[in-house]
Amino acid sequence: MTRQLLAISLLSASFLQAEPPTRLLHPQPLLEKAGIKTPLQENHRIILTVTARDGSPLELCFTTGAPFFTASLEEQGISFSGTLESVSGDTAILGYTLTWETPVTLERPAIGSVTNVIYKKSSLQGSVRLELGKGLVLFRAGKQSAHVSVLRLEPGTP
């Protein structure tokens, strides 16, 4: 028993004397893995407008200063994520994944006047080159559409 206590105390002492490992988090490997050559130097505002089948628009507007972004609004059933890379003064490359849910009404006259609503998930993924300040249509299907624009913000812009 004494040997065990001695061994435990020696191990504890050597563990306490050891320096903790240092861990530096550098975003460069993440940027290289994502294929981003030029990270953002300023804040940018991304504006996504999705129009539903009934014609009602939903605007998602957020600001990012990092090359990676994610926005998810569960109550609206929409998620938008991706990368933003500055190419030249007024041009950027936007890599994105857009997912949304569309309500579909099912009427069941055989069961009476029961109406069920189910949600169908759709998604779109791609990469576009766009001019800052100008909009771009990502997709259009009937009355449904998605439009995106990216603005470079001046320092101090709210």
N, C-alpha and C positions, 0 to 999 in steps of 0.2 A: 504494500500500500504506500509506503514511504517513497519507493522508487517511482511509482505512478505519479504521486504528487510532485516529486522533483522534476520528472519529465514534463508534466503539464506546466509547471511554473517556468521551466527553461524555454519551452515552446512559446508560452505567453510573452515572456520577456523579449525573445527574439522577434516575435511578431510585432510587438509594440515599438521596437527600435527600428524596424524596417520602414523605409520611406514609402508613402502611398504612391501608387503608380499615377503618373500624370497622363491626362487624356485631353488632347487638344482636338477640338472640333473645327475642321476646316471645310468650308463648303466646296472647295475646288474639285474634289473627286465626285461629288454629287453633280456639279455643273458639267464636268466632262462626261459622266455617265449619261446625262440627259442630252448631251450634244450641244450645250450652250457655250458659245465661245465668248460672247460679250454680255456679262451681267449688267443689270440696270444700274445706272448711276443716279437716277432721280426717282421720285415717286411717280406712279402712273395710276390713272383712274380707268378702270375697266367698266364699261356699261354694256350689259347684256339685256336685250329686250326680246322676250318670248311672247308670241301671240298664240293664244289657244284656238281650238277649232271654232269656238263661239265668237271669236274676234276680240276677246278681252285681252289686253296686253299686261304683262308683268315685267317690270323693270328691276333688274338687279344691278346695283351700282356699288362698287367697292374700290378701295385704294390699296395699292401694293408697292413696296419698294424692293421686294425680293423677286427673284426669277421664278419662283414657284408660288402658285396660288390655289386656294380651294374655297368654294362658297357652297353651302348646302342649306336649303330652306325646306325642311321636312314638311311643314304645314302646306307649302305650295307644291310639294312633290318635285322639286328641281334641285339639281346639283351641277356645279360647273367648276372644273379644275383644269390645271394645265401649267404651261410655262410661258414666260414672256422674255424675249431676247431682243435687245436693241441691235439693229443691223447698221443703220446709218442715222444721220440727223433726224429724219422724219419717217423712217421706216422701221418696222418691228416685225418679228416673227412670233406668232401666237400658236402654240401647240395646245390643243384643248380636248377635253372629254365633257360632253354635255349629256345629262340624263334627265328625263322628266317622266311624269306619270300623267296619263290621260284618263279621265273618268269615262266609263262606258256604261250606259244604262241598259239593263236587261229587263224586259217586260215578260212576265210569265202568265199569260191569260189562262192557261190550264190550271193554275194553282189559285186562281182568283185574281184579285187586283194587286198582286205582289210585284213590286218593282225593286230590283237589286241594282246596286252600283258597284262595279268592279273597276280596278285601276290597272291599266296596261302600261308597262314600262317600255320606254323607247330610249335609244341612245344614239349619239353621233360623236365621232372622233375624227380629228384631222389636224392639219397644220396649215396656216395661211400667212401670207406676207401681206401686211396692211400698212397704209399710210396713217400716221398718227393724226387724230382729229377727224378722220373720215370714217364713215361707217361701212360695214361689209355684211352682206347677207350670208349666213352660214348655211341655212337651208330654208326651203319653202315647200310645203305639201298642202295643197288646197288653201284653207285659211290659216293653217299653222305655219309659223315661221320663227326664225331666230336671227337676230341682227346684233352685231357686236361693234363697238368702237373703243378705241384706246386713246387717252389723252395724256400727254406729259404735263405734270404739274410743276409750276414754279415753286421754289422754296417758300414756305409760309402759307401755301394755299390750304384753306380748311377742307 
